[in-house]
Amino acid sequence: MSLSAADSMPARCARLPLVALFAAAVFTTVPAFARESDRNQPMDIESDHQEGTLDGNSINTLSGNVVIKQGTLDIRASKADIHQSGGEVVRAVLTGSQAVLKQQMDDGSPMTAKADRIDYNMSTDVVVLTGNYTVTTPRGSTSGQRLTYDLKSGRLESGGQGSGRVKMTIQPKSAQTPAPAGKP
């Protein structure tokens, strides 16, 4: 791969809104959205191997120790298939023994999502986690075999149709700061 092609891959993948949108709203146990400032940060992508074309209508496959970082977002996977149409990223599929996505929320709390497969379709704004997914935040956790999240509507569906049981733990809200004396 020539130097100019190598320079173009991160620039093209920088359009990948997976990082902010996916982490922003995927989880019912997260009270705040993903760190807004991450969306305006450069995206750094590394892998052992890249295969595909940069013509704007292709699938680029990154494999071996895939690392995608943008601000506080940190994604790790064995493989990432980046689908492009018309020069725009339209879908990203992350796979591995467990693809891992970590990000700090706007409120400063951490969020970690793990799954054998994370599939984000930017055209439909639907994220699907499959294969032993776990999402953990200080507010709680959820796990199961399949989680589908529609970013537009906020609709969440997990388990069912042979996908296994869903498990959730929701922590009570933290105690609020007591009101000053003499105020309700």
MIVEX-392704 format. One record per residue (C-alpha): y, x, z; residue number from 1. Coordinates in steps of 0.02 Angstrom, whole numbers, plus 50000, padded with zeros to 5 digits. Example, Ala and Ser with C-alpha at 12.3 -4.5 7.8 and 13.67 -1.06 7.14 Angstrom:
<pts>
(pt (49775; 50615; 50390); 1),
(pt (49947; 50684; 50357); 2),
</pts>
This chain:
<pts>
(pt (50000; 50000; 50000); 1),
(pt (50169; 50072; 49951); 2),
(pt (50306; 50100; 50077); 3),
(pt (50411; 49958; 50004); 4),
(pt (50265; 49836; 50019); 5),
(pt (50237; 49890; 50199); 6),
(pt (50420; 49862; 50236); 7),
(pt (50413; 49689; 50156); 8),
(pt (50265; 49622; 50257); 9),
(pt (50354; 49616; 50426); 10),
(pt (50508; 49543; 50342); 11),
(pt (50406; 49404; 50262); 12),
(pt (50308; 49373; 50421); 13),
(pt (50471; 49369; 50519); 14),
(pt (50493; 49194; 50448); 15),
(pt (50339; 49146; 50545); 16),
(pt (50404; 49017; 50669); 17),
(pt (50235; 49012; 50755); 18),
(pt (50301; 49117; 50896); 19),
(pt (50438; 49007; 50961); 20),
(pt (50383; 48834; 50908); 21),
(pt (50203; 48853; 50959); 22),
(pt (50240; 48920; 51131); 23),
(pt (50389; 48805; 51150); 24),
(pt (50298; 48643; 51175); 25),
(pt (50110; 48655; 51163); 26),
(pt (50071; 48623; 51344); 27),
(pt (50092; 48473; 51457); 28),
(pt (50095; 48582; 51611); 29),
(pt (50250; 48677; 51554); 30),
(pt (50410; 48593; 51615); 31),
(pt (50528; 48699; 51510); 32),
(pt (50530; 48753; 51329); 33),
(pt (50495; 48930; 51268); 34),
(pt (50632; 49057; 51282); 35),
(pt (50760; 49002; 51154); 36),
(pt (50826; 49179; 51132); 37),
(pt (50656; 49240; 51068); 38),
(pt (50683; 49144; 50906); 39),
(pt (50829; 49256; 50862); 40),
(pt (50739; 49420; 50896); 41),
(pt (50655; 49529; 50765); 42),
(pt (50468; 49505; 50747); 43),
(pt (50360; 49661; 50754); 44),
(pt (50185; 49649; 50679); 45),
(pt (50048; 49780; 50690); 46),
(pt (49865; 49782; 50638); 47),
(pt (49731; 49905; 50587); 48),
(pt (49723; 49830; 50412); 49),
(pt (49821; 49713; 50298); 50),
(pt (49755; 49634; 50139); 51),
(pt (49842; 49516; 50018); 52),
(pt (49988; 49505; 49900); 53),
(pt (50171; 49486; 49937); 54),
(pt (50209; 49368; 49793); 55),
(pt (50256; 49224; 49908); 56),
(pt (50108; 49112; 49864); 57),
(pt (49964; 49197; 49951); 58),
(pt (49862; 49224; 50106); 59),
(pt (49890; 49390; 50194); 60),
(pt (49754; 49441; 50313); 61),
(pt (49791; 49556; 50458); 62),
(pt (49637; 49621; 50546); 63),
(pt (49592; 49736; 50689); 64),
(pt (49699; 49739; 50844); 65),
(pt (49831; 49619; 50779); 66),
(pt (49988; 49621; 50886); 67),
(pt (50138; 49510; 50853); 68),
(pt (50290; 49528; 50967); 69),
(pt (50455; 49437; 50965); 70),
(pt (50566; 49444; 51118); 71),
(pt (50457; 49394; 51268); 72),
(pt (50320; 49328; 51153); 73),
(pt (50163; 49434; 51141); 74),
(pt (50017; 49379; 51030); 75),
(pt (49853; 49474; 51018); 76),
(pt (49709; 49430; 50902); 77),
(pt (49567; 49509; 50806); 78),
(pt (49626; 49428; 50644); 79),
(pt (49777; 49334; 50579); 80),
(pt (49782; 49240; 50414); 81),
(pt (49963; 49211; 50362); 82),
(pt (49978; 49077; 50224); 83),
(pt (50134; 49080; 50115); 84),
(pt (50197; 48954; 49988); 85),
(pt (50358; 48977; 49891); 86),
(pt (50397; 49133; 49992); 87),
(pt (50390; 49039; 50158); 88),
(pt (50256; 49052; 50291); 89),
(pt (50172; 48881; 50300); 90),
(pt (50021; 48915; 50411); 91),
(pt (49956; 49048; 50530); 92),
(pt (49777; 49057; 50592); 93),
(pt (49740; 49177; 50735); 94),
(pt (49559; 49214; 50781); 95),
(pt (49458; 49329; 50893); 96),
(pt (49342; 49331; 51039); 97),
(pt (49498; 49257; 51117); 98),
(pt (49666; 49256; 51031); 99),
(pt (49798; 49271; 51169); 100),
(pt (49977; 49210; 51167); 101),
(pt (50093; 49252; 51312); 102),
(pt (50276; 49205; 51328); 103),
(pt (50409; 49186; 51459); 104),
(pt (50486; 49013; 51465); 105),
(pt (50674; 48982; 51473); 106),
(pt (50656; 48949; 51660); 107),
(pt (50580; 49123; 51680); 108),
(pt (50402; 49065; 51713); 109),
(pt (50257; 49142; 51616); 110),
(pt (50140; 49046; 51500); 111),
(pt (49973; 49111; 51435); 112),
(pt (49864; 49025; 51303); 113),
(pt (49693; 49087; 51251); 114),
(pt (49574; 49017; 51121); 115),
(pt (49444; 49076; 50996); 116),
(pt (49556; 49004; 50860); 117),
(pt (49741; 48957; 50858); 118),
(pt (49791; 48865; 50699); 119),
(pt (49974; 48822; 50672); 120),
(pt (50021; 48722; 50518); 121),
(pt (50210; 48736; 50495); 122),
(pt (50209; 48601; 50360); 123),
(pt (50146; 48469; 50481); 124),
(pt (50205; 48552; 50643); 125),
(pt (50030; 48534; 50716); 126),
(pt (49948; 48668; 50825); 127),
(pt (49760; 48665; 50857); 128),
(pt (49674; 48774; 50987); 129),
(pt (49485; 48778; 50972); 130),
(pt (49345; 48868; 51060); 131),
(pt (49359; 48887; 51248); 132),
(pt (49546; 48865; 51256); 133),
(pt (49641; 48891; 51418); 134),
(pt (49826; 48867; 51446); 135),
(pt (49897; 48929; 51611); 136),
(pt (50071; 48914; 51687); 137),
(pt (50131; 48919; 51867); 138),
(pt (50138; 48728; 51857); 139),
(pt (49953; 48712; 51814); 140),
(pt (49819; 48740; 51685); 141),
(pt (49713; 48651; 51558); 142),
(pt (49554; 48704; 51470); 143),
(pt (49424; 48635; 51353); 144),
(pt (49352; 48656; 51179); 145),
(pt (49489; 48581; 51071); 146),
(pt (49674; 48545; 51096); 147),
(pt (49785; 48469; 50960); 148),
(pt (49972; 48464; 50984); 149),
(pt (50098; 48381; 50868); 150),
(pt (50262; 48471; 50894); 151),
(pt (50364; 48331; 50814); 152),
(pt (50299; 48186; 50916); 153),
(pt (50242; 48278; 51072); 154),
(pt (50070; 48195; 51055); 155),
(pt (49931; 48294; 51136); 156),
(pt (49744; 48266; 51114); 157),
(pt (49601; 48365; 51188); 158),
(pt (49414; 48347; 51206); 159),
(pt (49316; 48199; 51137); 160),
(pt (49207; 48183; 50983); 161),
(pt (49085; 48316; 51041); 162),
(pt (49223; 48437; 51086); 163),
(pt (49173; 48445; 51269); 164),
(pt (49259; 48398; 51430); 165),
(pt (49442; 48431; 51469); 166),
(pt (49490; 48508; 51636); 167),
(pt (49666; 48506; 51708); 168),
(pt (49747; 48568; 51867); 169),
(pt (49926; 48515; 51902); 170),
(pt (50014; 48596; 52047); 171),
(pt (50137; 48493; 52150); 172),
(pt (50320; 48522; 52111); 173),
(pt (50395; 48662; 52213); 174),
(pt (50493; 48608; 52364); 175),
(pt (50674; 48579; 52318); 176),
(pt (50814; 48671; 52406); 177),
(pt (50863; 48567; 52557); 178),
(pt (51032; 48479; 52544); 179),
(pt (51173; 48553; 52649); 180),
(pt (51193; 48477; 52823); 181),
(pt (51279; 48308; 52821); 182),
(pt (51233; 48271; 52638); 183),
(pt (51087; 48163; 52584); 184),
</pts>
